[in-house]
Amino acid sequence: MVSQLVEHERIETTLPKAKELRRVADQVVTLGKEASQHARRQAMAILRGDAEVHKVFSVLAQRYSQRDGGYTRVLRTQQRGNDAAQMAFIEFVDRPGELRPARPGRPASLLPPAAQLLQQQQQQ
């Protein structure tokens, strides 16, 4: 399912599957941001095709280079007709055509003191 999510960037599945998929998909994007040979081999163990691995290490790694996590979003939809399973969309955030825009980050004044200090150090 991770390969399908990387390929289409939004899929509809059941809610429990989407919640589990979110964990694995965020892991794969983090591997893509590392851009090492070891990370590429770990991603190839999870993803099916070379095209998906290439997309993770080029497109998605560049898109989320400034983001520290939370690359996917789960949005509940309707209940499926035949078995009443709760359905949900899972999609990557900050992409064209997303269902709901990503929330902006918290202002620096609301961050914990340690995070404020880290942010000041990064700006210098």
KEDOPA-864953 format. One record per residue: x, y, z of N, C-alpha, C, O in turn. Coordinates in Angstrom, 3 decimals. Example, Ala and Ser with C-alpha at 12.3 -4.5 7.8 and 13.67 -1.06 7.14 Angstrom:
BEGIN
<atom n_X="13.190" n_Y="-5.690" n_Z="7.800" ca_X="12.300" ca_Y="-4.500" ca_Z="7.800" c_X="13.200" c_Y="-3.300" c_Z="7.800" o_X="14.236" o_Y="-3.319" o_Z="8.465"/>
<atom n_X="12.850" n_Y="-2.250" n_Z="7.080" ca_X="13.670" ca_Y="-1.060" ca_Z="7.140" c_X="12.900" c_Y="0.030" c_Z="7.870" o_X="13.409" o_Y="1.138" o_Z="8.039"/>
! end
This chain:
BEGIN
<atom n_X="0.824" n_Y="-1.198" n_Z="0.000" ca_X="0.000" ca_Y="0.000" ca_Z="0.000" c_X="0.864" c_Y="1.257" c_Z="0.000" o_X="0.456" o_Y="2.295" o_Z="-0.522"/>
<atom n_X="2.054" n_Y="1.164" n_Z="0.583" ca_X="2.938" ca_Y="2.326" ca_Z="0.594" c_X="3.333" c_Y="2.689" c_Z="-0.833" o_X="3.419" o_Y="3.868" o_Z="-1.176"/>
<atom n_X="3.571" n_Y="1.685" n_Z="-1.656" ca_X="3.918" ca_Y="1.948" ca_Z="-3.054" c_X="2.782" c_Y="2.666" c_Z="-3.769" o_X="3.022" o_Y="3.590" o_Z="-4.546"/>
<atom n_X="1.555" n_Y="2.248" n_Z="-3.514" ca_X="0.403" ca_Y="2.899" ca_Z="-4.137" c_X="0.252" c_Y="4.339" c_Z="-3.639" o_X="-0.086" o_Y="5.233" o_Z="-4.413"/>
<atom n_X="0.502" n_Y="4.558" n_Z="-2.359" ca_X="0.418" ca_Y="5.914" ca_Z="-1.817" c_X="1.481" c_Y="6.810" c_Z="-2.437" o_X="1.196" o_Y="7.959" o_Z="-2.774"/>
<atom n_X="2.687" n_Y="6.308" n_Z="-2.591" ca_X="3.747" ca_Y="7.104" ca_Z="-3.201" c_X="3.409" c_Y="7.401" c_Z="-4.658" o_X="3.647" o_Y="8.509" o_Z="-5.137"/>
<atom n_X="2.863" n_Y="6.430" n_Z="-5.353" ca_X="2.542" ca_Y="6.615" ca_Z="-6.765" c_X="1.412" c_Y="7.616" c_Z="-6.958" o_X="1.528" o_Y="8.527" o_Z="-7.778"/>
<atom n_X="0.312" n_Y="7.459" n_Z="-6.207" ca_X="-0.877" ca_Y="8.289" ca_Z="-6.418" c_X="-0.956" c_Y="9.490" c_Z="-5.482" o_X="-1.686" o_Y="10.438" o_Z="-5.771"/>
<atom n_X="-0.239" n_Y="9.476" n_Z="-4.392" ca_X="-0.176" ca_Y="10.519" ca_Z="-3.368" c_X="-1.471" c_Y="10.703" c_Z="-2.585" o_X="-1.517" o_Y="11.523" o_Z="-1.668"/>
<atom n_X="-2.514" n_Y="9.966" n_Z="-2.923" ca_X="-3.733" ca_Y="9.928" ca_Z="-2.112" c_X="-4.477" c_Y="8.648" c_Z="-2.462" o_X="-4.713" o_Y="8.363" o_Z="-3.636"/>
<atom n_X="-4.846" n_Y="7.880" n_Z="-1.444" ca_X="-5.630" ca_Y="6.669" ca_Z="-1.664" c_X="-6.714" c_Y="6.584" c_Z="-0.607" o_X="-6.614" o_Y="7.207" o_Z="0.451"/>
<atom n_X="-7.750" n_Y="5.811" n_Z="-0.897" ca_X="-8.829" ca_Y="5.591" ca_Z="0.058" c_X="-8.769" c_Y="4.143" c_Z="0.521" o_X="-8.676" o_Y="3.223" o_Z="-0.292"/>
<atom n_X="-8.821" n_Y="3.952" n_Z="1.825" ca_X="-8.766" ca_Y="2.626" ca_Z="2.422" c_X="-9.532" c_Y="2.673" c_Z="3.740" o_X="-10.120" o_Y="3.698" o_Z="4.086"/>
<atom n_X="-9.524" n_Y="1.570" n_Z="4.467" ca_X="-10.196" ca_Y="1.579" ca_Z="5.766" c_X="-9.368" c_Y="2.369" c_Z="6.775" o_X="-8.159" o_Y="2.531" o_Z="6.606"/>
<atom n_X="-10.013" n_Y="2.848" n_Z="7.802" ca_X="-9.349" ca_Y="3.695" ca_Z="8.785" c_X="-8.191" c_Y="2.995" c_Z="9.503" o_X="-7.121" o_Y="3.593" o_Z="9.616"/>
<atom n_X="-8.345" n_Y="1.767" n_Z="9.992" ca_X="-7.198" ca_Y="1.125" ca_Z="10.648" c_X="-6.005" c_Y="0.919" c_Z="9.712" o_X="-4.855" o_Y="1.072" o_Z="10.124"/>
<atom n_X="-6.282" n_Y="0.571" n_Z="8.454" ca_X="-5.197" ca_Y="0.415" ca_Z="7.492" c_X="-4.511" c_Y="1.754" c_Z="7.227" o_X="-3.288" o_Y="1.809" o_Z="7.096"/>
<atom n_X="-5.288" n_Y="2.827" n_Z="7.149" ca_X="-4.724" ca_Y="4.148" ca_Z="6.893" c_X="-3.840" c_Y="4.600" c_Z="8.051" o_X="-2.790" o_Y="5.205" o_Z="7.833"/>
<atom n_X="-4.257" n_Y="4.310" n_Z="9.267" ca_X="-3.452" ca_Y="4.707" ca_Z="10.423" c_X="-2.125" c_Y="3.959" c_Z="10.465" o_X="-1.098" o_Y="4.541" o_Z="10.815"/>
<atom n_X="-2.136" n_Y="2.698" n_Z="10.117" ca_X="-0.901" ca_Y="1.920" ca_Z="10.073" c_X="-0.035" c_Y="2.344" c_Z="8.884" o_X="1.190" o_Y="2.409" o_Z="8.990"/>
<atom n_X="-0.672" n_Y="2.626" n_Z="7.774" ca_X="0.051" ca_Y="3.061" ca_Z="6.589" c_X="0.739" c_Y="4.397" c_Z="6.813" o_X="1.824" o_Y="4.628" o_Z="6.280"/>
<atom n_X="0.129" n_Y="5.273" n_Z="7.587" ca_X="0.727" ca_Y="6.572" ca_Z="7.892" c_X="2.089" c_Y="6.402" c_Z="8.555" o_X="3.034" o_Y="7.121" o_Z="8.233"/>
<atom n_X="2.186" n_Y="5.459" n_Z="9.473" ca_X="3.434" ca_Y="5.220" ca_Z="10.190" c_X="4.537" c_Y="4.771" c_Z="9.232" o_X="5.659" o_Y="5.272" o_Z="9.296"/>
<atom n_X="4.221" n_Y="3.839" n_Z="8.353" ca_X="5.218" ca_Y="3.302" ca_Z="7.431" c_X="5.577" c_Y="4.333" c_Z="6.355" o_X="6.744" o_Y="4.455" o_Z="5.983"/>
<atom n_X="4.594" n_Y="5.065" n_Z="5.859" ca_X="4.854" ca_Y="6.063" ca_Z="4.822" c_X="5.746" c_Y="7.180" c_Z="5.350" o_X="6.635" o_Y="7.642" o_Z="4.636"/>
<atom n_X="5.528" n_Y="7.617" n_Z="6.575" ca_X="6.389" ca_Y="8.646" ca_Z="7.162" c_X="7.813" c_Y="8.127" c_Z="7.325" o_X="8.772" o_Y="8.880" o_Z="7.156"/>
<atom n_X="7.955" n_Y="6.854" n_Z="7.652" ca_X="9.276" ca_Y="6.243" ca_Z="7.756" c_X="9.991" c_Y="6.252" c_Z="6.409" o_X="11.184" o_Y="6.545" o_Z="6.341"/>
<atom n_X="9.278" n_Y="5.938" n_Z="5.355" ca_X="9.873" ca_Y="5.884" ca_Z="4.024" c_X="10.320" c_Y="7.276" c_Z="3.575" o_X="11.387" o_Y="7.417" o_Z="2.977"/>
<atom n_X="9.522" n_Y="8.296" n_Z="3.854" ca_X="9.907" ca_Y="9.663" ca_Z="3.478" c_X="11.133" c_Y="10.087" c_Z="4.267" o_X="12.010" o_Y="10.760" o_Z="3.725"/>
<atom n_X="11.211" n_Y="9.709" n_Z="5.527" ca_X="12.394" ca_Y="10.020" ca_Z="6.323" c_X="13.630" c_Y="9.340" c_Z="5.742" o_X="14.710" o_Y="9.930" o_Z="5.724"/>
<atom n_X="13.481" n_Y="8.111" n_Z="5.270" ca_X="14.594" ca_Y="7.440" ca_Z="4.599" c_X="14.998" c_Y="8.206" c_Z="3.339" o_X="16.185" o_Y="8.323" o_Z="3.033"/>
<atom n_X="14.017" n_Y="8.720" n_Z="2.619" ca_X="14.304" ca_Y="9.490" ca_Z="1.416" c_X="15.068" c_Y="10.761" c_Z="1.700" o_X="15.881" o_Y="11.193" o_Z="0.883"/>
<atom n_X="14.822" n_Y="11.362" n_Z="2.840" ca_X="15.533" ca_Y="12.578" ca_Z="3.217" c_X="16.979" c_Y="12.291" c_Z="3.605" o_X="17.828" o_Y="13.177" o_Z="3.506"/>
<atom n_X="17.275" n_Y="11.067" n_Z="4.046" ca_X="18.649" ca_Y="10.715" ca_Z="4.405" c_X="19.549" c_Y="10.641" c_Z="3.181" o_X="20.710" o_Y="11.050" o_Z="3.231"/>
<atom n_X="19.011" n_Y="10.116" n_Z="2.078" ca_X="19.707" ca_Y="10.066" ca_Z="0.787" c_X="21.032" c_Y="9.316" c_Z="0.844" o_X="21.989" o_Y="9.717" o_Z="0.182"/>
<atom n_X="21.109" n_Y="8.253" n_Z="1.606" ca_X="22.305" ca_Y="7.414" ca_Z="1.610" c_X="21.990" c_Y="6.100" c_Z="0.896" o_X="20.826" o_Y="5.782" o_Z="0.650"/>
<atom n_X="23.017" n_Y="5.356" n_Z="0.571" ca_X="22.811" ca_Y="4.077" ca_Z="-0.101" c_X="22.089" c_Y="3.096" c_Z="0.814" o_X="21.246" o_Y="2.322" o_Z="0.361"/>
<atom n_X="22.420" n_Y="3.131" n_Z="2.097" ca_X="21.758" ca_Y="2.241" ca_Z="3.051" c_X="20.267" c_Y="2.574" c_Z="3.158" o_X="19.430" o_Y="1.672" o_Z="3.206"/>
<atom n_X="19.938" n_Y="3.866" n_Z="3.195" ca_X="18.536" ca_Y="4.280" ca_Z="3.262" c_X="17.793" c_Y="3.872" c_Z="2.000" o_X="16.630" o_Y="3.476" o_Z="2.068"/>
<atom n_X="18.451" n_Y="3.964" n_Z="0.849" ca_X="17.822" ca_Y="3.567" ca_Z="-0.408" c_X="17.507" c_Y="2.069" c_Z="-0.406" o_X="16.449" o_Y="1.656" o_Z="-0.881"/>
<atom n_X="18.416" n_Y="1.262" n_Z="0.125" ca_X="18.169" ca_Y="-0.177" ca_Z="0.180" c_X="17.049" c_Y="-0.509" c_Z="1.160" o_X="16.254" o_Y="-1.415" o_Z="0.908"/>
<atom n_X="16.980" n_Y="0.214" n_Z="2.272" ca_X="15.880" ca_Y="-0.009" ca_Z="3.214" c_X="14.550" c_Y="0.360" c_Z="2.576" o_X="13.556" o_Y="-0.338" o_Z="2.773"/>
<atom n_X="14.520" n_Y="1.451" n_Z="1.814" ca_X="13.287" ca_Y="1.862" ca_Z="1.138" c_X="12.904" c_Y="0.854" c_Z="0.060" o_X="11.719" o_Y="0.591" o_Z="-0.145"/>
<atom n_X="13.889" n_Y="0.289" n_Z="-0.626" ca_X="13.601" ca_Y="-0.712" ca_Z="-1.654" c_X="13.009" c_Y="-1.979" c_Z="-1.046" o_X="12.284" o_Y="-2.707" o_Z="-1.724"/>
<atom n_X="13.309" n_Y="-2.251" n_Z="0.221" ca_X="12.723" ca_Y="-3.410" ca_Z="0.891" c_X="11.248" c_Y="-3.185" c_Z="1.192" o_X="10.496" o_Y="-4.149" o_Z="1.340"/>
<atom n_X="10.824" n_Y="-1.935" n_Z="1.285" ca_X="9.434" ca_Y="-1.611" ca_Z="1.610" c_X="8.629" c_Y="-1.351" c_Z="0.336" o_X="7.506" o_Y="-1.837" o_Z="0.202"/>
<atom n_X="9.192" n_Y="-0.598" n_Z="-0.589" ca_X="8.483" ca_Y="-0.207" ca_Z="-1.807" c_X="8.642" c_Y="-1.261" c_Z="-2.892" o_X="9.616" o_Y="-2.014" o_Z="-2.899"/>
<atom n_X="7.679" n_Y="-1.312" n_Z="-3.809" ca_X="7.672" ca_Y="-2.346" ca_Z="-4.845" c_X="8.560" c_Y="-2.035" c_Z="-6.035" o_X="9.339" o_Y="-2.888" o_Z="-6.461"/>
<atom n_X="8.460" n_Y="-0.851" n_Z="-6.571" ca_X="9.131" ca_Y="-0.582" ca_Z="-7.838" c_X="10.226" c_Y="0.463" c_Z="-7.731" o_X="10.312" o_Y="1.212" o_Z="-6.758"/>
<atom n_X="11.062" n_Y="0.490" n_Z="-8.766" ca_X="12.138" ca_Y="1.473" ca_Z="-8.822" c_X="11.602" c_Y="2.887" c_Z="-9.010" o_X="12.207" o_Y="3.846" o_Z="-8.532"/>
<atom n_X="10.472" n_Y="3.025" n_Z="-9.701" ca_X="9.897" ca_Y="4.352" ca_Z="-9.922" c_X="9.463" c_Y="4.985" c_Z="-8.603" o_X="9.647" o_Y="6.186" o_Z="-8.401"/>
<atom n_X="8.887" n_Y="4.184" n_Z="-7.703" ca_X="8.460" ca_Y="4.706" ca_Z="-6.405" c_X="9.665" c_Y="5.094" c_Z="-5.554" o_X="9.640" o_Y="6.121" o_Z="-4.874"/>
<atom n_X="10.720" n_Y="4.280" n_Z="-5.588" ca_X="11.932" ca_Y="4.603" ca_Z="-4.827" c_X="12.538" c_Y="5.899" c_Z="-5.343" o_X="12.957" o_Y="6.755" o_Z="-4.564"/>
<atom n_X="12.581" n_Y="6.037" n_Z="-6.666" ca_X="13.114" ca_Y="7.263" ca_Z="-7.257" c_X="12.278" c_Y="8.478" c_Z="-6.839" o_X="12.829" o_Y="9.535" o_Z="-6.529"/>
<atom n_X="10.960" n_Y="8.327" n_Z="-6.831" ca_X="10.084" ca_Y="9.437" ca_Z="-6.452" c_X="10.292" c_Y="9.834" c_Z="-4.998" o_X="10.288" o_Y="11.021" o_Z="-4.670"/>
<atom n_X="10.475" n_Y="8.841" n_Z="-4.118" ca_X="10.705" ca_Y="9.142" ca_Z="-2.699" c_X="12.001" c_Y="9.922" c_Z="-2.528" o_X="12.035" o_Y="10.912" o_Z="-1.796"/>
<atom n_X="13.066" n_Y="9.491" n_Z="-3.193" ca_X="14.368" ca_Y="10.099" ca_Z="-2.994" c_X="14.566" c_Y="11.385" c_Z="-3.781" o_X="15.521" o_Y="12.115" o_Z="-3.514"/>
<atom n_X="13.707" n_Y="11.684" n_Z="-4.731" ca_X="13.855" ca_Y="12.934" ca_Z="-5.470" c_X="12.725" c_Y="13.910" c_Z="-5.144" o_X="12.968" o_Y="14.965" o_Z="-4.558"/>
<atom n_X="11.512" n_Y="13.569" n_Z="-5.516" ca_X="10.381" ca_Y="14.496" ca_Z="-5.380" c_X="9.986" c_Y="14.707" c_Z="-3.916" o_X="9.936" o_Y="15.841" o_Z="-3.438"/>
<atom n_X="9.708" n_Y="13.608" n_Z="-3.211" ca_X="9.215" ca_Y="13.741" ca_Z="-1.835" c_X="10.293" c_Y="14.238" c_Z="-0.879" o_X="9.997" o_Y="15.016" o_Z="0.028"/>
<atom n_X="11.531" n_Y="13.805" n_Z="-1.066" ca_X="12.614" ca_Y="14.274" ca_Z="-0.192" c_X="12.818" c_Y="15.779" c_Z="-0.351" o_X="13.073" o_Y="16.481" o_Z="0.627"/>
<atom n_X="12.706" n_Y="16.264" n_Z="-1.571" ca_X="12.860" ca_Y="17.703" ca_Z="-1.795" c_X="11.658" c_Y="18.470" c_Z="-1.234" o_X="11.823" o_Y="19.539" o_Z="-0.647"/>
<atom n_X="10.451" n_Y="17.927" n_Z="-1.415" ca_X="9.244" ca_Y="18.604" ca_Z="-0.950" c_X="9.236" c_Y="18.758" c_Z="0.572" o_X="8.794" o_Y="19.782" o_Z="1.093"/>
<atom n_X="9.728" n_Y="17.734" n_Z="1.285" ca_X="9.664" ca_Y="17.734" ca_Z="2.743" c_X="11.013" c_Y="17.985" c_Z="3.403" o_X="11.210" o_Y="17.604" o_Z="4.557"/>
<atom n_X="11.938" n_Y="18.612" n_Z="2.703" ca_X="13.269" ca_Y="18.844" ca_Z="3.262" c_X="13.224" c_Y="19.772" c_Z="4.483" o_X="14.059" o_Y="19.636" o_Z="5.378"/>
<atom n_X="12.289" n_Y="20.693" n_Z="4.541" ca_X="12.182" ca_Y="21.624" ca_Z="5.668" c_X="11.177" c_Y="21.163" c_Z="6.713" o_X="10.939" o_Y="21.879" o_Z="7.686"/>
<atom n_X="10.591" n_Y="20.005" n_Z="6.543" ca_X="9.555" ca_Y="19.507" ca_Z="7.454" c_X="10.140" c_Y="18.395" c_Z="8.312" o_X="10.858" o_Y="17.534" o_Z="7.802"/>
<atom n_X="9.845" n_Y="18.401" n_Z="9.606" ca_X="10.430" ca_Y="17.454" ca_Z="10.543" c_X="9.586" c_Y="16.212" c_Z="10.776" o_X="9.995" o_Y="15.343" o_Z="11.546"/>
<atom n_X="8.469" n_Y="16.097" n_Z="10.167" ca_X="7.610" ca_Y="14.934" ca_Z="10.347" c_X="6.194" c_Y="15.281" c_Z="9.943" o_X="5.919" o_Y="16.408" o_Z="9.530"/>
<atom n_X="5.306" n_Y="14.330" n_Z="10.059" ca_X="3.911" ca_Y="14.578" ca_Z="9.703" c_X="3.735" c_Y="14.782" c_Z="8.220" o_X="3.131" o_Y="15.767" o_Z="7.797"/>
<atom n_X="4.254" n_Y="13.864" n_Z="7.419" ca_X="4.202" ca_Y="14.005" ca_Z="5.970" c_X="2.866" c_Y="13.551" c_Z="5.398" o_X="2.555" o_Y="13.859" o_Z="4.247"/>
<atom n_X="2.076" n_Y="12.830" n_Z="6.173" ca_X="0.803" ca_Y="12.319" ca_Z="5.678" c_X="-0.338" c_Y="12.777" c_Z="6.576" o_X="-0.133" o_Y="13.194" o_Z="7.716"/>
<atom n_X="-1.537" n_Y="12.686" n_Z="6.030" ca_X="-2.737" ca_Y="13.080" ca_Z="6.760" c_X="-3.808" c_Y="12.035" c_Z="6.493" o_X="-3.940" o_Y="11.546" o_Z="5.372"/>
<atom n_X="-4.581" n_Y="11.691" n_Z="7.534" ca_X="-5.690" ca_Y="10.752" ca_Z="7.411" c_X="-6.985" c_Y="11.525" c_Z="7.611" o_X="-7.175" o_Y="12.181" o_Z="8.636"/>
<atom n_X="-7.875" n_Y="11.443" n_Z="6.626" ca_X="-9.169" ca_Y="12.122" ca_Z="6.686" c_X="-10.271" c_Y="11.081" c_Z="6.582" o_X="-10.344" o_Y="10.345" o_Z="5.597"/>
<atom n_X="-11.122" n_Y="11.017" n_Z="7.586" ca_X="-12.232" ca_Y="10.055" ca_Z="7.569" c_X="-13.248" c_Y="10.468" c_Z="6.513" o_X="-13.503" o_Y="11.653" o_Z="6.301"/>
<atom n_X="-13.820" n_Y="9.469" n_Z="5.859" ca_X="-14.864" ca_Y="9.751" ca_Z="4.863" c_X="-16.157" c_Y="9.103" c_Z="5.326" o_X="-16.669" o_Y="9.473" o_Z="6.383"/>
<atom n_X="-16.700" n_Y="8.162" n_Z="4.588" ca_X="-17.985" ca_Y="7.547" ca_Z="4.931" c_X="-17.767" c_Y="6.108" c_Z="5.384" o_X="-16.649" o_Y="5.594" o_Z="5.389"/>
<atom n_X="-18.879" n_Y="5.475" n_Z="5.765" ca_X="-18.814" ca_Y="4.048" ca_Z="6.072" c_X="-19.093" c_Y="3.271" c_Z="4.790" o_X="-19.954" o_Y="3.640" o_Z="3.991"/>
<atom n_X="-18.353" n_Y="2.202" n_Z="4.619" ca_X="-18.533" ca_Y="1.368" ca_Z="3.438" c_X="-19.881" c_Y="0.658" c_Z="3.538" o_X="-20.305" o_Y="0.263" o_Z="4.623"/>
<atom n_X="-20.542" n_Y="0.503" n_Z="2.406" ca_X="-21.895" ca_Y="-0.027" ca_Z="2.391" c_X="-22.039" c_Y="-1.473" c_Z="2.808" o_X="-22.951" o_Y="-1.800" o_Z="3.568"/>
<atom n_X="-21.176" n_Y="-2.345" n_Z="2.338" ca_X="-21.428" ca_Y="-3.765" ca_Z="2.557" c_X="-21.077" c_Y="-4.246" c_Z="3.963" o_X="-21.745" o_Y="-5.145" o_Z="4.474"/>
<atom n_X="-20.058" n_Y="-3.683" n_Z="4.602" ca_X="-19.692" ca_Y="-4.155" ca_Z="5.941" c_X="-19.602" c_Y="-3.037" c_Z="6.974" o_X="-19.183" o_Y="-3.281" o_Z="8.106"/>
<atom n_X="-19.985" n_Y="-1.825" n_Z="6.607" ca_X="-20.010" ca_Y="-0.664" ca_Z="7.497" c_X="-18.641" c_Y="-0.337" c_Z="8.074" o_X="-18.548" o_Y="0.170" o_Z="9.192"/>
<atom n_X="-17.571" n_Y="-0.620" n_Z="7.325" ca_X="-16.224" ca_Y="-0.264" ca_Z="7.768" c_X="-16.008" c_Y="1.228" c_Z="7.564" o_X="-16.423" o_Y="1.789" o_Z="6.550"/>
<atom n_X="-15.366" n_Y="1.863" n_Z="8.520" ca_X="-15.062" ca_Y="3.295" ca_Z="8.416" c_X="-13.961" c_Y="3.486" c_Z="7.375" o_X="-12.885" o_Y="2.899" o_Z="7.494"/>
<atom n_X="-14.225" n_Y="4.296" n_Z="6.368" ca_X="-13.266" ca_Y="4.542" ca_Z="5.298" c_X="-12.546" c_Y="5.855" c_Z="5.560" o_X="-13.046" o_Y="6.723" o_Z="6.275"/>
<atom n_X="-11.355" n_Y="5.989" n_Z="4.966" ca_X="-10.558" ca_Y="7.199" ca_Z="5.154" c_X="-9.655" c_Y="7.407" c_Z="3.947" o_X="-9.221" o_Y="6.456" o_Z="3.297"/>
<atom n_X="-9.383" n_Y="8.682" n_Z="3.663" ca_X="-8.364" ca_Y="9.031" ca_Z="2.684" c_X="-7.059" c_Y="9.214" c_Z="3.440" o_X="-7.046" o_Y="9.770" o_Z="4.538"/>
<atom n_X="-5.966" n_Y="8.750" n_Z="2.860" ca_X="-4.645" ca_Y="9.074" ca_Z="3.360" c_X="-3.928" c_Y="9.761" c_Z="2.219" o_X="-3.923" o_Y="9.266" o_Z="1.092"/>
<atom n_X="-3.318" n_Y="10.907" n_Z="2.510" ca_X="-2.657" ca_Y="11.688" ca_Z="1.472" c_X="-1.419" c_Y="12.361" c_Z="2.030" o_X="-1.287" o_Y="12.554" o_Z="3.239"/>
<atom n_X="-0.517" n_Y="12.716" n_Z="1.133" ca_X="0.638" ca_Y="13.509" ca_Z="1.529" c_X="0.216" c_Y="14.962" c_Z="1.675" o_X="-0.610" o_Y="15.450" o_Z="0.903"/>
<atom n_X="0.769" n_Y="15.650" n_Z="2.648" ca_X="0.463" ca_Y="17.065" ca_Z="2.844" c_X="1.353" c_Y="17.902" c_Z="1.933" o_X="2.340" o_Y="17.408" o_Z="1.388"/>
<atom n_X="0.995" n_Y="19.168" n_Z="1.774" ca_X="1.763" ca_Y="20.138" ca_Z="0.980" c_X="1.966" c_Y="19.675" c_Z="-0.459" o_X="3.065" o_Y="19.778" o_Z="-1.003"/>
<atom n_X="0.919" n_Y="19.174" n_Z="-1.060" ca_X="1.009" ca_Y="18.754" ca_Z="-2.456" c_X="-0.106" c_Y="19.444" c_Z="-3.229" o_X="-1.108" o_Y="19.836" o_Z="-2.632"/>
<atom n_X="0.040" n_Y="19.602" n_Z="-4.525" ca_X="-1.055" ca_Y="20.202" ca_Z="-5.300" c_X="-2.276" c_Y="19.293" c_Z="-5.307" o_X="-2.150" o_Y="18.080" o_Z="-5.478"/>
<atom n_X="-3.438" n_Y="19.866" n_Z="-5.125" ca_X="-4.683" ca_Y="19.109" ca_Z="-5.165" c_X="-5.030" c_Y="18.397" c_Z="-3.872" o_X="-5.831" o_Y="17.463" o_Z="-3.889"/>
<atom n_X="-4.449" n_Y="18.812" n_Z="-2.742" ca_X="-4.761" ca_Y="18.131" ca_Z="-1.487" c_X="-6.172" c_Y="18.490" c_Z="-1.030" o_X="-6.704" o_Y="19.542" o_Z="-1.384"/>
<atom n_X="-6.766" n_Y="17.603" n_Z="-0.239" ca_X="-8.153" ca_Y="17.793" ca_Z="0.183" c_X="-8.306" c_Y="18.939" c_Z="1.175" o_X="-9.298" o_Y="19.666" o_Z="1.141"/>
<atom n_X="-7.330" n_Y="19.099" n_Z="2.051" ca_X="-7.375" ca_Y="20.158" ca_Z="3.048" c_X="-5.977" c_Y="20.736" c_Z="3.171" o_X="-5.022" o_Y="19.967" o_Z="3.276"/>
<atom n_X="-5.808" n_Y="22.052" n_Z="3.163" ca_X="-4.460" ca_Y="22.610" ca_Z="3.267" c_X="-3.834" c_Y="22.306" c_Z="4.630" o_X="-4.539" o_Y="22.158" o_Z="5.628"/>
<atom n_X="-2.519" n_Y="22.215" n_Z="4.657" ca_X="-1.795" ca_Y="21.928" ca_Z="5.894" c_X="-1.900" c_Y="23.113" c_Z="6.841" o_X="-1.972" o_Y="24.266" o_Z="6.416"/>
<atom n_X="-1.907" n_Y="22.806" n_Z="8.126" ca_X="-1.938" ca_Y="23.864" ca_Z="9.130" c_X="-0.581" c_Y="24.556" c_Z="9.190" o_X="0.452" o_Y="23.903" o_Z="9.042"/>
<atom n_X="-0.573" n_Y="25.863" n_Z="9.404" ca_X="0.728" ca_Y="26.532" ca_Z="9.549" c_X="1.387" c_Y="26.118" c_Z="10.864" o_X="0.720" o_Y="25.660" o_Z="11.791"/>
<atom n_X="2.694" n_Y="26.286" n_Z="10.925" ca_X="3.422" ca_Y="25.959" ca_Z="12.143" c_X="3.059" c_Y="26.893" c_Z="13.287" o_X="2.484" o_Y="27.962" o_Z="13.077"/>
<atom n_X="3.403" n_Y="26.474" n_Z="14.502" ca_X="3.114" ca_Y="27.315" ca_Z="15.655" c_X="4.046" c_Y="28.524" c_Z="15.683" o_X="5.210" o_Y="28.415" o_Z="15.297"/>
<atom n_X="3.543" n_Y="29.682" n_Z="16.138" ca_X="4.425" ca_Y="30.824" ca_Z="16.276" c_X="5.515" c_Y="30.534" c_Z="17.317" o_X="5.325" o_Y="29.713" o_Z="18.215"/>
<atom n_X="6.633" n_Y="31.206" n_Z="17.186" ca_X="7.774" ca_Y="30.952" ca_Z="18.068" c_X="7.434" c_Y="31.232" c_Z="19.529" o_X="8.019" o_Y="30.625" o_Z="20.426"/>
<atom n_X="6.502" n_Y="32.136" n_Z="19.775" ca_X="6.161" ca_Y="32.472" ca_Z="21.155" c_X="5.436" c_Y="31.328" c_Z="21.866" o_X="5.444" o_Y="31.275" o_Z="23.095"/>
<atom n_X="4.810" n_Y="30.415" n_Z="21.122" ca_X="4.083" ca_Y="29.307" ca_Z="21.724" c_X="4.919" c_Y="28.038" c_Z="21.848" o_X="4.479" o_Y="27.054" o_Z="22.441"/>
<atom n_X="6.126" n_Y="28.064" n_Z="21.285" ca_X="6.988" ca_Y="26.893" ca_Z="21.368" c_X="7.576" c_Y="26.765" c_Z="22.771" o_X="7.703" o_Y="27.770" o_Z="23.470"/>
<atom n_X="7.938" n_Y="25.557" n_Z="23.200" ca_X="8.616" ca_Y="25.388" ca_Z="24.478" c_X="9.973" c_Y="26.097" c_Z="24.452" o_X="10.530" o_Y="26.308" o_Z="23.375"/>
<atom n_X="10.509" n_Y="26.464" n_Z="25.610" ca_X="11.767" ca_Y="27.221" ca_Z="25.650" c_X="12.926" c_Y="26.520" c_Z="24.930" o_X="13.728" o_Y="27.182" o_Z="24.271"/>
<atom n_X="13.023" n_Y="25.207" n_Z="25.045" ca_X="14.116" ca_Y="24.499" ca_Z="24.370" c_X="13.981" c_Y="24.613" c_Z="22.857" o_X="14.981" o_Y="24.764" o_Z="22.155"/>
<atom n_X="12.751" n_Y="24.543" n_Z="22.349" ca_X="12.534" ca_Y="24.665" ca_Z="20.910" c_X="12.792" c_Y="26.090" c_Z="20.432" o_X="13.276" o_Y="26.284" o_Z="19.317"/>
<atom n_X="12.476" n_Y="27.089" n_Z="21.257" ca_X="12.764" ca_Y="28.476" ca_Z="20.899" c_X="14.269" c_Y="28.687" c_Z="20.767" o_X="14.728" o_Y="29.345" o_Z="19.834"/>
<atom n_X="15.033" n_Y="28.128" n_Z="21.700" ca_X="16.483" ca_Y="28.246" ca_Z="21.653" c_X="17.040" c_Y="27.563" c_Z="20.408" o_X="17.929" o_Y="28.106" o_Z="19.752"/>
<atom n_X="16.532" n_Y="26.389" n_Z="20.080" ca_X="16.978" ca_Y="25.667" ca_Z="18.894" c_X="16.646" c_Y="26.445" c_Z="17.630" o_X="17.456" o_Y="26.493" o_Z="16.703"/>
<atom n_X="15.469" n_Y="27.055" n_Z="17.580" ca_X="15.076" ca_Y="27.832" ca_Z="16.417" c_X="15.955" c_Y="29.052" c_Z="16.254" o_X="16.304" o_Y="29.408" o_Z="15.129"/>
<atom n_X="16.327" n_Y="29.712" n_Z="17.354" ca_X="17.219" ca_Y="30.857" ca_Z="17.295" c_X="18.592" c_Y="30.462" c_Z="16.794" o_X="19.211" o_Y="31.199" o_Z="16.027"/>
<atom n_X="19.078" n_Y="29.296" n_Z="17.224" ca_X="20.382" ca_Y="28.818" ca_Z="16.783" c_X="20.371" c_Y="28.505" c_Z="15.293" o_X="21.364" o_Y="28.749" o_Z="14.607"/>
<atom n_X="19.274" n_Y="27.971" n_Z="14.782" ca_X="19.181" ca_Y="27.625" ca_Z="13.366" c_X="19.127" c_Y="28.877" c_Z="12.499" o_X="19.606" o_Y="28.864" o_Z="11.365"/>
<atom n_X="18.554" n_Y="29.950" n_Z="13.015" ca_X="18.455" ca_Y="31.183" ca_Z="12.241" c_X="19.788" c_Y="31.897" c_Z="12.135" o_X="19.997" o_Y="32.688" o_Z="11.215"/>
<atom n_X="20.690" n_Y="31.629" n_Z="13.062" ca_X="21.985" ca_Y="32.311" ca_Z="13.039" c_X="22.969" c_Y="31.650" c_Z="12.182" o_X="24.102" o_Y="32.117" o_Z="12.069"/>
! end
